[in-house]
Amino acid sequence: MEYENSVDRKFQKELNAGVAALILLDIVSRAGEPMYGYQIAAMVGGSRQDGSFIKQGTFYPILHSLEGSGLLKSNVEPSVNGPPRRYYRITPDGRDTLERWKAIWQTTRDFADSVLRS
């Protein structure tokens, strides 16, 4: 989607910030095994036709932030097809946080929908 002006871009950036962390945490949570960044990115990109919801420049910083907050853990493993890969998995605190964030998201979404539909 093309934005009309800088105000639109700023609004979209602020809206995306928390939602992106929620989505990345959920993707890692639903995985049956640790995932490396490209796998996570492919899942995010596959859920939107233009693949632009989470920009590549913010994708890894969000994962690092989630890890820094203790919501994800990672380890680096050698790769047969290239450089070593960093694999992410959710922590127990991450699972608890994810459930709270989902509830917050639902409440926020429901409130916004009820007001905007009026």
Summary of the structure (lengths in Angstrom):
residues: 118
radius of gyration: 15.9
end to end distance: 25.4
largest distance: 55.9
contacts: 288
relative contact order: 0.14
helix: 62%
strand: 16%
